[in-house]
Amino acid sequence: MTILPAIIDDIFDKMENKANDVALLVHSCDRYEFLYPGFKFFFNKYWDFTVPCNYYFATEEKECKTDLFENIQSGKGEWSDRLRYLLTAKISENYVLYFQEDMWLNAKVDADFFKKLFELARKNDWKQVKLHSSNVYVTKPTELFIDGFNVAVLDNNASGYLMSHQITLWNKQFLISQLAKNEHPWRNERKATKRLKRLNPEIQHIDYFAENGQIAINNNLPAAVRSGYSSVSVNSTLDGNVLPYIQDLLNEADQEAQKYGLQLEHNFRNELTHDGLQKPRKVDIIKRIKNWIQGK
């Protein structure tokens, strides 16, 4: 029996994918569907798809059609329960490169950096490698460098938010162990940070991504070339970080990109939530008491 060359190529492609033990996971919720096109547009623009990993875009129940990612669903539920389900039932890889849908890239990514990072993570059994810079972290330098970036180690006692949902490379089982039942994102960051403080694991830190323009905090070499991203969402609405992305979209020749840029601009200017609603007004405590007394 003769096997067609195209089928042989397909078999080898699948074998190569199975050899990848890193899952790049974009963890989203259905209410933030408005942000999906922006994430995908800028990810496609700046990411290098020769990075050896498998790509997953996780929604709750909605379908998110894309040529870039495999769409997986968690079902409804609390944040930590949905993520644990994805990691145990949908993702077989041993490592997870964690993103969220409101983290939009703004600079090119280097595949060689990630190839070296993944190799070192496997070799050294690293549990958590934070890839974003923040002034809440206090780090200690090591003698190890990746393409000019110092692989520092967190001072766990002096640092805040040992658990954070910014871009991080995780050992999957270690991440699962930090997902207690029924934790919303903010509770998970607080509670898991306390758990990690008690556990006191070695946590690596690399200044690879400039998050929201944050400066590097480690002793890196001049050869280090950073990528970057901005978080465009706060409290279910767009924040000012989205403005450069809107301008980029409006400057595109593609009409669909321009149309999406106008939609983003409309929501931002009118302070609409990601599902198109008016931003809830804050009611002070005195007003809430009066409303309660009056049965409102």
N, C-alpha and C positions, 0 to 999 in steps of 0.2 A: 504494500500500500504506500502510495506517495503522499507525503505531507507537503502542502503548499508552503513556499517560503514565507508568505505573510503570516501563516499560522505559526510557523516556527518562531518568527520574530515576536509574535504575540505571546507565545509561551515563555520566551526568554525575558520579555518585558515584565510579565507577571512574576517570574522567579526573582527578578531584580527588585521588584516592589516588596515582595515578601521578605527579602534580605534586609530591607530598611526597618530598623527597630525604633524609629522616631516618628511620632505622629504630631504634625502641626495641627493643633485644634483651635478653631475659632468658636468660642463658647458664647452663644447669643440667646436672646429670648424673643418670642414672637412679637411683643409690643414694640420692639426696636427694628422692625422690618424696614422702616424708612431709611435706616443707616446701611443696610446691606449693600446697595449699589455703590455707595461711596467707599466702603471698605474694600470691596472687590476691585473697583477701578484703580485705587491708589496702590493696593497690594500688587496688582498685575503690572502696574507701572514701575514699581521699585524693587520688587522681589526677584531673586534669581532662582528660577525653577530647576536649576541643576543641584540645588541643595538636596541632599539625599534623605528625603522624608516623605511620608504620605500625608495627604491634605484632607482635612475634615472640617466642614462647616456645620455646626450643631445648632438646630432650632428645636422648638418644643414640638409643635404639631404641623407648622407650616412647611411647605416645600420651598426650597431655595435652589432654583436651577442655575447651575454654573458649570462651565467646562473646567474650571480650576480646581474645584473641591468635590469630594463626595459628601453629599448632604445626608446627615444622620439626625435622628430625632430622639429626644429624651423623654417626651411626654411632659405633662404638666406636673408641678410640684415645687417645693422649695429649692432654692439655688443649690445648696450642697447635695441634696438628694438627686437632683437632675444631673449634676456633674458626676457624682459617684456612679450613677447608672451608665452614663456614657463610657466612663473609664473601665467599668467591669463588663459591660455587655456589648459595647459597640467598637471598642478600640483594643486591638490585640498587641500593639507595640509596647515596648518596655519603657520608653521615654516619651514625654509629652512636652512639646514646645507650645506654651499656652498664650493665646491671644483672646481679646474680646472685640466685638464688632465696632466699637467706637474708637479703636486704636488705629488711626490711619497713618500709613507710612508717608514720609516726606523726603527720604534720601535713599540712594541705592544700597542694596544689601550685597555683601560679598559671600559667594558660596564657599570659597576656600576657608574662610573663618569658621563657618558652621561645620564643615567637614572635620576640621581639627577639633572643634569643640565637642562634637559627638563622639569622636574617637577617644578623647581624654575622659569624657564623662563615663564611658563604658569601662575604660581601663582602670580608672580610679574609683569607680562606684560612687560617683557624686550623686547626692540626693536632691539638691536644689541649687541651681545656678541662676542668680538674679542677673538679668541682662539690661537693666534700666538703671539710670542714675537718680539718686534722690538724697537730699540732705538729712533724711531720717536714718541713713545708714552710716555707721562708723566701721571702717574696714582696716584690716591689717595686711600689708603687702606680703607677697610670697616671691620666690625666685622664678616662678613660672609665668611665661608670656605666651599669648596667641596673637600673632600678627601685630605685635606692638602693644597689645592690651595686657595689663597685669591681671593675673587671676588672683584677686584678693580674697580674703576670708573675712566674713562679718564678725565683729565683736558683738556677740549676741546680747550681752548685758547692756551695752551702751546704745545699741541700735533699737529703733522702733519698727513696728510692723514687719516682724520676721515672716509673717504670712501676708502676702499681697497678691493682687490679681493682675499686676502688670506683667509684661512679657518676661517669662521665666522658663528655663528648661528644668523639668521635673523628672525624677524617677517616678514612674506611674504609681507603684505600690506605696511609695512614701507620700505622694500627694493624696492618695485614697485615705491613708491613715490620718490625714489632717482634716477630713470632711466628716464632722459629726452630723448626726441626723438633724434635719429641720433647722438649718442655719441659713439665714439670708446673707447676702454678700458682706454687709458691714459687720454683722455678728461673727461671721466666719473669720474675717480679718482680725477682729479683737480677740475672740476666744482661741483661735488657732495660734495666734502670736503668744498668748499665755502658755498654751500647751508646748509650743516650741521653746519657749524660755526655760521651762522645766526640763524638757528633753535635752536641750543644749546641743543640737547636732552641728556638724561643720557645714556652713552654708557659704558657697562661693559667690563672688560678685565680680562682674565684668561690665565696664562702662560702654558696652557696644551701642546701645540705643540712647540717644539724647531724647528723653521723654519731656515733651513740652519745653524744649530748649534748655533743659537742665544741664549745667556744666559737669564735666567728668570729675570724679572724686578720688580716683586712684592715681598712682604714679605710673602713668603710661608713657610709652616711648613716642617720639615724633612720628614714627611709621604708622601709628594707630589711626585708622580712618573710620570715623563713626557713621552709623546710619542713624535714623531718627523717626519718631512718630509723635503725634499729638492726640490727646484724648479730646474728642469733639463734643462730648455729652456730659451734662451734669444735671442731676435731678430730672431726668427724662426730657430735657430740652437741650438744644444746641448752645454751646458757649462760644466765646470769641475766638477760640482756637480754630473754628471752622472757616473763618474768613479767608485765609490764604487758599484753602481748598476750593472754596466757592469761586474765587478768581481764576484758579487753574482750570476749573470746569468750564467757566464762561469763555475762556480763551481757546478751548478745544474747537477743532473744526467739526467734530461729530455733533449732530443736532441733539441726539439723546443725552449726551454729556452736558450740553448747554441747558437743556430742559431741566435736567436734574439739579444743575447749579442754581437755576432760578427757583426751583422748589425749596432747596436748602435756604436760599436767601429769604424767601417768603416766610418760612417757618422761623428763621432766626429773628428777622425784623419784627415779627408779630408775637414772639415769645410763645410759639405753639409747642406742645409736646410732640413726641415722635409719632403719636397716633393722631395728630392733627387737632388736638383739643387745646383750649385756652389753658395757660399755666395756672394752676390753682393759686388763689390769693391767700397769703398768710393772714390768719386771724389772731390777734393778740389774746392773751389769757383772760383779760377783763371781758372782752367781747364774747369769748367762748362761754364764760360763766353766765353772762346775760342771755345768750342764745339758749343755754341749757335750762335756765330758770323759766324762760318764755316758751320752752318746748319747741324751739326751732331746730 
